[in-house]
């Protein structure tokens, strides 16, 4: 994978996972036509704001899109919880119970 195009390569991979074309992504995000395809031609990376918008859209880290991380860095809550030690799980459960009790007493959710 050529380093100057790693952003575009990962962008295409994320689109492919979702059966989405680059042009569809541009429309979904409200970008002008070929705004994202230009990154393939120039080898440049997007601005910080655009990078965050794209990362949020795909639920991945901006660092992953830029090639600074090898793997996607998001964890869903179940995988996160399952990766904890027993004592850590107990603490989370206790905090959650306290929160639920406090919410039910105050009428907030």
BAVOPA-860756 format. One record per atom (N, C-alpha, C): residue in three letters; x, y, z; residue number from 1. Coordinates in Angstrom, 3 decimals, m for minus. Layout:
REM BAVOPA-860756
 mimar        x        y        z tikol
   ALA        X        Y        Z   NUM
...
***
This chain:
REM BAVOPA-860756
 mimar        x        y        z tikol
   UNK    0.851   m1.168    0.000     1
   UNK    0.000    0.000    0.000     1
   UNK    0.896    1.230    0.000     1
   UNK    0.736    2.097   m0.962     2
   UNK    1.573    3.283   m1.056     2
   UNK    1.153    4.278    0.007     2
   UNK    2.108    4.774    0.775     3
   UNK    1.789    5.596    1.936     3
   UNK    1.080    6.894    1.562     3
   UNK    1.377    7.473    0.410     4
   UNK    0.735    8.738    0.078     4
   UNK   m0.751    8.545   m0.238     4
   UNK   m1.168    7.337   m0.536     5
   UNK   m2.567    7.076   m0.848     5
   UNK   m3.258    6.243    0.212     5
   UNK   m2.666    6.109    1.383     6
   UNK   m3.268    5.248    2.401     6
   UNK   m4.636    5.763    2.827     6
   UNK   m4.795    7.088    2.920     7
   UNK   m6.111    7.628    3.289     7
   UNK   m7.154    7.187    2.264     7
   UNK   m6.864    7.395    0.995     8
   UNK   m7.844    7.054   m0.043     8
   UNK   m8.096    5.548   m0.091     8
   UNK   m7.058    4.763    0.107     9
   UNK   m7.215    3.306    0.117     9
   UNK   m8.154    2.884    1.238     9
   UNK   m7.959    3.431    2.425    10
   UNK   m8.823    3.071    3.551    10
   UNK  m10.239    3.622    3.365    10
   UNK  m10.342    4.784    2.767    11
   UNK  m11.655    5.349    2.465    11
   UNK  m12.428    4.406    1.547    11
   UNK  m11.764    3.925    0.508    12
   UNK  m12.403    2.983   m0.422    12
   UNK  m12.789    1.681    0.287    12
   UNK  m11.918    1.196    1.180    13
   UNK  m12.215   m0.036    1.922    13
   UNK  m13.466    0.129    2.776    13
   UNK  m13.583    1.261    3.453    14
   UNK  m14.747    1.506    4.305    14
   UNK  m16.017    1.615    3.460    14
   UNK  m15.904    2.251    2.306    15
   UNK  m17.053    2.334    1.397    15
   UNK  m17.461    0.944    0.917    15
   UNK  m16.470    0.143    0.540    16
   UNK  m16.745   m1.199    0.037    16
   UNK  m17.456   m2.052    1.085    16
   UNK  m17.061   m1.934    2.352    17
   UNK  m17.701   m2.697    3.431    17
   UNK  m19.190   m2.393    3.518    17
   UNK  m19.559   m1.194    3.090    18
   UNK  m20.948   m0.751    3.221    18
   UNK  m21.677   m0.696    1.880    18
   UNK  m21.076   m1.278    0.838    19
   UNK  m21.667   m1.233   m0.507    19
   UNK  m21.984    0.195   m0.928    19
   UNK  m21.026    1.062   m0.767    20
   UNK  m21.205    2.483   m0.987    20
   UNK  m20.135    2.965   m1.950    20
   UNK  m20.517    3.750   m2.928    21
   UNK  m19.503    4.326   m3.823    21
   UNK  m18.965    5.616   m3.204    21
   UNK  m17.819    6.037   m3.691    22
   UNK  m17.238    7.298   m3.224    22
   UNK  m18.210    8.442   m3.534    22
   UNK  m18.839    8.403   m4.715    23
   UNK  m19.793    9.458   m5.076    23
   UNK  m21.004    9.460   m4.156    23
   UNK  m21.479    8.285   m3.760    24
   UNK  m22.601    8.220   m2.818    24
   UNK  m22.196    8.816   m1.472    24
   UNK  m20.983    8.502   m1.029    25
   UNK  m20.492    9.055    0.223    25
   UNK  m20.433   10.574    0.146    25
   UNK  m19.933   11.094   m0.962    26
   UNK  m19.887   12.551   m1.140    26
   UNK  m21.282   13.159   m1.021    26
   UNK  m22.262   12.536   m1.652    27
   UNK  m23.643   13.037   m1.563    27
   UNK  m24.161   12.952   m0.133    27
   UNK  m23.903   11.820    0.535    28
   UNK  m24.384   11.632    1.910    28
   UNK  m23.808   12.673    2.867    28
   UNK  m22.563   13.067    2.623    29
   UNK  m21.900   14.032    3.496    29
   UNK  m22.062   15.478    3.024    29
   UNK  m22.704   15.662    1.856    30
   UNK  m22.926   17.009    1.328    30
   UNK  m21.685   17.636    0.724    30
   UNK  m20.765   16.811    0.243    31
   UNK  m19.541   17.314   m0.376    31
   UNK  m19.757   17.486   m1.872    31
   UNK  m18.986   18.384   m2.503    32
   UNK  m19.080   18.517   m3.953    32
   UNK  m18.609   17.237   m4.654    32
   UNK  m19.106   17.029   m5.861    33
   UNK  m18.721   15.849   m6.635    33
   UNK  m17.202   15.848   m6.835    33
   UNK  m16.619   14.679   m6.685    34
   UNK  m15.176   14.426   m6.845    34
   UNK  m14.313   15.026   m5.736    34
   UNK  m14.928   15.554   m4.697    35
   UNK  m14.151   16.095   m3.579    35
   UNK  m13.294   15.010   m2.944    35
   UNK  m13.841   13.807   m2.821    36
   UNK  m13.082   12.710   m2.210    36
   UNK  m12.200   11.996   m3.228    36
   UNK  m12.642   11.911   m4.472    37
   UNK  m11.815   11.286   m5.507    37
   UNK  m10.521   12.062   m5.739    37
   UNK  m10.548   13.363   m5.476    38
   UNK   m9.340   14.169   m5.658    38
   UNK   m8.211   13.735   m4.732    38
   UNK   m8.536   13.120   m3.599    39
   UNK   m7.485   12.647   m2.692    39
   UNK   m6.686   11.505   m3.320    39
   UNK   m7.308   10.768   m4.228    40
   UNK   m6.576    9.707   m4.924    40
   UNK   m5.563   10.330   m5.882    40
   UNK   m5.989   11.344   m6.578    41
   UNK   m5.135   11.980   m7.583    41
   UNK   m3.979   12.732   m6.933    41
   UNK   m4.304   13.516   m5.904    42
   UNK   m3.276   14.372   m5.302    42
   UNK   m2.437   13.657   m4.250    42
   UNK   m3.007   12.615   m3.631    43
   UNK   m2.309   11.925   m2.557    43
   UNK   m2.373   12.679   m1.244    43
   UNK   m3.098   13.807   m1.219    44
   UNK   m3.229   14.597   m0.003    44
   UNK   m4.262   13.983    0.937    44
   UNK   m4.231   14.441    2.179    45
   UNK   m5.217   14.047    3.183    45
   UNK   m6.214   15.180    3.359    45
   UNK   m7.403   14.874    3.830    46
   UNK   m8.421   15.910    3.998    46
   UNK   m8.090   16.843    5.169    46
   UNK   m8.823   17.939    5.221    47
   UNK   m8.694   18.862    6.361    47
   UNK   m9.151   18.140    7.619    47
   UNK   m8.812   18.698    8.762    48
   UNK   m9.189   18.089   10.035    48
   UNK  m10.689   17.893   10.170    48
   UNK  m11.458   18.903    9.796    49
   UNK  m12.921   18.814    9.919    49
   UNK  m13.467   17.715    9.020    49
   UNK  m13.018   17.687    7.782    50
   UNK  m13.511   16.666    6.848    50
   UNK  m13.077   15.274    7.308    50
   UNK  m11.861   15.158    7.811    51
   UNK  m11.365   13.878    8.312    51
   UNK  m12.257   13.361    9.440    51
   UNK  m12.619   14.237   10.362    52
   UNK  m13.477   13.842   11.479    52
   UNK  m14.869   13.471   10.979    52
   UNK  m15.403   14.217   10.039    53
   UNK  m16.726   13.891    9.487    53
   UNK  m16.733   12.502    8.856    53
   UNK  m15.696   12.201    8.108    54
   UNK  m15.610   10.894    7.445    54
   UNK  m15.416    9.783    8.476    54
   UNK  m14.539   10.006    9.440    55
   UNK  m14.307    9.006   10.487    55
   UNK  m15.592    8.754   11.278    55
   UNK  m16.322    9.814   11.622    56
   UNK  m17.595    9.653   12.334    56
   UNK  m18.608    8.889   11.487    56
   UNK  m18.642    9.178   10.214    57
   UNK  m19.577    8.505    9.309    57
   UNK  m19.347    6.991    9.325    57
   UNK  m18.072    6.603    9.303    58
   UNK  m17.734    5.182    9.276    58
   UNK  m17.516    4.584   10.665    58
   UNK  m17.573    5.400   11.686    59
   UNK  m17.351    4.952   13.065    59
   UNK  m15.973    4.309   13.220    59
   UNK  m14.973    5.006   12.691    60
   UNK  m13.581    4.576   12.842    60
   UNK  m12.773    5.776   13.330    60
   UNK  m11.575    5.526   13.755    61
   UNK  m10.689    6.578   14.221    61
   UNK  m10.090    7.338   13.038    61
   UNK   m9.964    8.661   13.163    62
   UNK   m9.240    9.403   12.124    62
   UNK   m7.815    8.884   11.942    62
   UNK   m7.190    8.453   13.041    63
   UNK   m5.833    7.902   12.951    63
   UNK   m5.810    6.656   12.074    63
   UNK   m6.860    5.858   12.135    64
   UNK   m6.929    4.669   11.275    64
   UNK   m6.990    5.090    9.809    64
   UNK   m7.839    6.065    9.500    65
   UNK   m7.968    6.509    8.107    65
   UNK   m6.654    7.077    7.568    65
   UNK   m5.871    7.687    8.444    66
   UNK   m4.597    8.276    8.012    66
   UNK   m3.452    7.275    7.966    66
   UNK   m3.704    6.053    8.436    67
   UNK   m2.666    5.037    8.417    67
   UNK   m1.786    5.049    9.650    67
   UNK   m2.179    5.784   10.681    68
   UNK   m1.384    5.836   11.906    68
   UNK   m1.697    4.668   12.837    68
   UNK   m2.785    3.979   12.570    69
   UNK   m3.153    2.751   13.283    69
   UNK   m3.365    1.660   12.250    69
   UNK   m2.942    0.448   12.569    70
   UNK   m3.090   m0.666   11.637    70
   UNK   m4.527   m1.173   11.540    70
   UNK   m5.237   m1.128   12.672    71
   UNK   m6.597   m1.666   12.710    71
   UNK   m7.560   m0.579   13.126    71
   UNK   m8.824   m0.796   12.780    72
   UNK   m9.863    0.115   13.234    72
   UNK   m9.825    0.150   14.753    72
   UNK  m10.046    1.321   15.317    73
   UNK   m9.867    1.436   16.755    73
   UNK  m11.169    1.596   17.529    73
   UNK  m12.288    1.280   16.905    74
   UNK  m13.521    1.372   17.672    74
   UNK  m13.864    0.017   18.283    74
   UNK  m14.432    0.060   19.448    75
   UNK  m14.882   m1.147   20.123    75
   UNK  m16.342   m0.963   20.477    75
   UNK  m17.156   m1.925   20.189    76
   UNK  m18.513   m1.777   20.670    76
   UNK  m18.537   m2.092   22.159    76
   UNK  m19.576   m1.684   22.831    77
   UNK  m19.633   m1.762   24.284    77
   UNK  m19.556   m3.207   24.790    77
   UNK  m20.131   m4.137   24.071    78
   UNK  m20.102   m5.542   24.507    78
   UNK  m18.681   m6.083   24.458    78
   UNK  m17.969   m5.811   23.365    79
   UNK  m16.586   m6.264   23.271    79
   UNK  m15.718   m5.600   24.331    79
   UNK  m15.977   m4.311   24.582    80
   UNK  m15.232   m3.611   25.622    80
   UNK  m15.467   m4.272   26.982    80
   UNK  m16.739   m4.498   27.314    81
   UNK  m17.089   m5.090   28.600    81
   UNK  m16.496   m6.492   28.731    81
   UNK  m16.608   m7.286   27.678    82
   UNK  m16.079   m8.653   27.719    82
   UNK  m14.563   m8.693   27.882    82
   UNK  m13.892   m7.632   27.489    83
   UNK  m12.437   m7.584   27.618    83
   UNK  m11.952   m7.161   28.998    83
   UNK  m12.891   m6.782   29.863    84
   UNK  m12.503   m6.340   31.200    84
   UNK  m12.248   m7.514   32.134    84
   UNK  m11.473   m7.254   33.181    85
   UNK  m11.265   m8.245   34.244    85
   UNK  m12.534   m8.299   35.087    85
   UNK  m12.713   m9.382   35.829    86
   UNK  m13.901   m9.578   36.642    86
   UNK  m14.126   m8.423   37.608    86
   UNK  m13.076   m7.969   38.268    87
   UNK  m13.202   m6.864   39.225    87
   UNK  m13.651   m5.575   38.530    87
   UNK  m13.139   m5.337   37.337    88
   UNK  m13.534   m4.144   36.588    88
   UNK  m15.006   m4.221   36.185    88
   UNK  m15.446   m5.408   35.793    89
   UNK  m16.861   m5.599   35.447    89
   UNK  m17.750   m5.333   36.656    89
   UNK  m17.336   m5.827   37.825    90
   UNK  m18.117   m5.620   39.051    90
   UNK  m18.253   m4.135   39.354    90
   UNK  m17.162   m3.385   39.194    91
   UNK  m17.201   m1.945   39.461    91
   UNK  m18.172   m1.240   38.511    91
   UNK  m18.128   m1.607   37.258    92
   UNK  m19.043   m0.994   36.278    92
   UNK  m20.492   m1.320   36.624    92
   UNK  m20.754   m2.548   37.015    93
   UNK  m22.111   m2.947   37.384    93
   UNK  m22.584   m2.156   38.603    93
   UNK  m21.731   m2.003   39.596    94
   UNK  m22.100   m1.238   40.789    94
   UNK  m22.378    0.224   40.450    94
   UNK  m21.544    0.821   39.657    95
   UNK  m21.759    2.209   39.257    95
   UNK  m23.066    2.335   38.470    95
   UNK  m23.333    1.389   37.602    96
   UNK  m24.571    1.404   36.812    96
   UNK  m25.793    1.268   37.709    96
   UNK  m25.712    0.383   38.688    97
   UNK  m26.827    0.211   39.619    97
   UNK  m27.080    1.491   40.401    97
   UNK  m26.016    2.115   40.905    98
   UNK  m26.165    3.370   41.636    98
   UNK  m26.806    4.441   40.740    98
   UNK  m26.372    4.511   39.508    99
   UNK  m26.916    5.488   38.569    99
   UNK  m28.400    5.238   38.342    99
   UNK  m28.778    3.982   38.133   100
   UNK  m30.191    3.643   37.926   100
   UNK  m31.034    4.002   39.147   100
   UNK  m30.527    3.715   40.320   101
   UNK  m31.249    4.044   41.561   101
   UNK  m31.429    5.558   41.669   101
   UNK  m30.354    6.300   41.426   102
   UNK  m30.420    7.768   41.493   102
   UNK  m31.379    8.335   40.462   102
   UNK  m31.396    7.746   39.283   103
   UNK  m32.302    8.219   38.236   103
   UNK  m33.755    7.948   38.611   103
   UNK  m34.022    6.778   39.159   104
   UNK  m35.403    6.439   39.516   104
   UNK  m35.893    7.293   40.682   104
   UNK  m34.999    7.660   41.584   105
   UNK  m35.370    8.508   42.729   105
   UNK  m35.661    9.932   42.245   105
   UNK  m34.809   10.439   41.359   106
   UNK  m34.986   11.815   40.902   106
   UNK  m35.952   11.938   39.738   106
   UNK  m36.336   10.799   39.146   107
   UNK  m37.263   10.820   38.009   107
   UNK  m36.596   11.129   36.683   107
   UNK  m35.270   11.137   36.638   108
   UNK  m34.524   11.369   35.393   108
   UNK  m34.116   10.050   34.780   108
   UNK  m33.861   10.110   33.494   109
   UNK  m33.338    8.897   32.835   109
   UNK  m32.101    9.205   32.067   109
***
